[in-house]
Amino acid sequence: MAGVLDSVNKRTQLVGQNRLELLLFRLRGRQIYGINVFKVKEVLQCPKLSSMPNSRAVVRGVAHTRGETIPVIDLGMAIGLPGIPQEELPSSFVIITEYNRKTQGFLVTGVDRILNMNWEDILPPPKGAGKDIYLTAVTKIDDKLAEIIDVEKILSEVAPLREDVTEAILSKSAERVPGHLPVLVVDDSAVARRQIERCLTAIGMEVVMRNDGKQAYEYLKEITADGSKATDHFSLIISDVEMPEMDGYTLVTRIKGDPALSDLFVMLHTSLSGVFNKAMVKKVGADDFMAKFSPDELAERIMEIIDQN
């Protein structure tokens, strides 16, 4: 256990050829869950938590660590499981993470280990699982099903972000000439897809959605099989980085290595903010990146890209 806790920070910079490292943990019960180490800043034995007035029950308090005051969310409660009893908090753990430009802790009952995996082994949730589930992917570990939690969905419920483009930005979009090609949006999180679609349609853009890199790449190959180029069909592509089966880095590499697709402008749009590796973006050939999620920033940047191309 000590080895897992000590090594998390050192390993958050992992980037590779369609690979990831999962930090495995448990909530109340035997089910195994996973979170990408790339999002993890630190794992702590649960510190003393100070109460947070007027907060939701799922926020168990705030922790004061390394000069920061961090809200701590009971991850089990957030996905509909029983919360960790107060008397069990000292033996629990807090996974400190950075998502969407914010730092928060997730309270869990136990931390297991870090596992190096291929994104091809990370699969979308089973069909028929429903829209209200709190997972973006599943994988087999030791013949057991591990669930990868949709943290963006949880955060959108616990601490909702502003999703609407402001009037100032909308007025800029109203001055532009309509008729641009659609934008291809690739993201495994239903919440993220909804946020991006809402932003882009507000500035008059048509949006086509795909749920992961594999789906997007196969779709691009299909529509260019007639000899056309991707730029005949889309203004640009906005892609998440972490996705089952094929991640955003690999998708960019495939696009930029294919003559029919290589001219397509690719923006990586990711919740990997503070730890985001700009050198890796440059290495795979992405044209731009933006940390999630600011509707005004995204809208303005998309208008700039389209007007320049």
Sequence and secondary structure as in RCSB ss.txt:
>XXXX:A:sequence
MAGVLDSVNKRTQLVGQNRLELLLFRLRGRQIYGINVFKVKEVLQCPKLSSMPNSRAVVRGVAHTRGETIPVIDL
GMAIGLPGIPQEELPSSFVIITEYNRKTQGFLVTGVDRILNMNWEDILPPPKGAGKDIYLTAVTKIDDKLAEIID
VEKILSEVAPLREDVTEAILSKSAERVPGHLPVLVVDDSAVARRQIERCLTAIGMEVVMRNDGKQAYEYLKEITA
DGSKATDHFSLIISDVEMPEMDGYTLVTRIKGDPALSDLFVMLHTSLSGVFNKAMVKKVGADDFMAKFSPDELAE
RIMEIIDQN
>XXXX:A:secstr
 HHHHHHTGGGTT   SSEEEEEEEE SSS EEEEEGGGEEEEEE    B  TT  TTEEEEEEETTEEEEEEEH
HHHTTS    GGGGGGSEEEEEEETTEEEEEEESEEEEEEEEEGGG B   TTS TT SEEEEEEETTEEEEEE 
HHHHHHHHS    S  HHHHHHHHTS      EEEE S HHHHHHHHHHHHHTT  EEEESSHHHHHHHHHHHTT
TS  GGGT SEEEE S  SSS HHHHHHHHHTSTTTTTS EEEEES  TT  HHHHHHHT SEEEES  HHHHHH
HHHHHHHH 
